[in-house]
Amino acid sequence: MENIKIIAKNKKAQHNYFILRKIECGIELFGTEVKSIRLGKVNISEAYAQIDDGEVFVTSMNISPYEQGNVFNRDPLRPKKLLLHKNEIRTLIGESAQNGYALIPLCVYLKDSLVKLELGVCKGKKLYDKRNDLKEKSAKRDIDRAIKEKNK
């Protein structure tokens, strides 16, 4: 029975990428960053992860400075280390080495009292793929509307 509260979601990721696999990982944060995340002041829409020397870092994840943090606040855009097991990092190295694959943060959430990040192994969509998704969504919406009207 885990207590999960979603803080931020990357809605663009679903539109711009095919999500092949999802991985839950921890984030190495400082106290004022955790307090700011608990207040919901985090943005992951432009964020991405990269592997450097056998460690995974998330870059461009914006955690706004904590208002009461004064001297203890860190740079909002500093690279944050992701906490993963070595075998998970090895598989990520293999998967991200393929052409067109990227590591994209999908969601930041609180699991019990810990801040977790859901990392997706993603492949970029072409423009025609995005168009097909929009067509399918609108067709599904029309079908749902028709069923709802019929059931009235």
C-alpha positions, -999 to 999 in steps of 0.1 A, spaced: 0 0 0 21 28 -13 11 64 -9 18 81 -43 12 118 -49 20 131 -84 38 165 -84 47 171 -120 40 153 -153 57 157 -187 26 159 -210 47 167 -240 66 133 -237 35 113 -247 30 135 -277 66 137 -289 79 102 -281 70 65 -282 75 54 -246 92 19 -248 100 13 -211 95 31 -178 119 30 -149 114 43 -113 144 60 -99 153 82 -69 169 117 -72 198 131 -52 184 163 -38 192 189 -11 167 198 16 155 231 1 149 213 -32 128 187 -16 107 214 2 102 232 -31 92 200 -48 66 193 -21 51 227 -28 49 217 -65 75 241 -79 91 218 -104 91 217 -142 102 187 -162 88 197 -196 122 205 -211 142 179 -191 162 149 -204 186 124 -189 221 116 -200 247 90 -189 281 103 -179 308 80 -165 284 52 -155 261 77 -137 227 90 -149 220 127 -146 188 146 -154 194 180 -170 172 210 -175 149 200 -147 138 233 -131 133 232 -93 123 268 -83 143 281 -52 126 276 -19 114 310 -6 126 305 30 158 288 19 180 319 14 216 308 16 209 271 12 192 273 -22 210 256 -51 210 265 -88 175 256 -101 189 240 -133 218 221 -119 222 185 -132 207 161 -106 220 126 -102 195 98 -105 198 68 -81 197 35 -100 213 1 -96 243 -7 -118 225 -33 -139 197 -8 -146 224 18 -157 240 -9 -180 207 -16 -197 201 21 -201 235 26 -217 227 -1 -242 192 12 -250 201 49 -252 231 41 -275 206 31 -303 199 58 -329 169 80 -321 164 68 -285 164 92 -255 159 91 -218 131 114 -209 117 121 -174 79 114 -175 67 122 -140 79 134 -106 60 121 -76 62 115 -38 62 78 -29 55 77 8 80 104 19 105 100 -9 108 120 -41 109 96 -72 112 102 -109 97 80 -136 123 78 -164 112 66 -199 133 51 -226 117 69 -256 120 69 -294 111 102 -312 79 103 -332 78 116 -368 53 142 -378 30 117 -394 29 96 -362 18 126 -343 -10 133 -369 -22 96 -366 -24 99 -328 -44 131 -331 -68 114 -356 -72 84 -333 -79 106 -303 -105 126 -321 -122 95 -335 -123 80 -300 -138 112 -286 -165 112 -313 -174 76 -306 -176 83 -269 -198 113 -276 -221 93 -298 -225 65 -272 -232 91 -245 -259 107 -267 -275 74 -274 -276 64 -238 -295 96 -227 
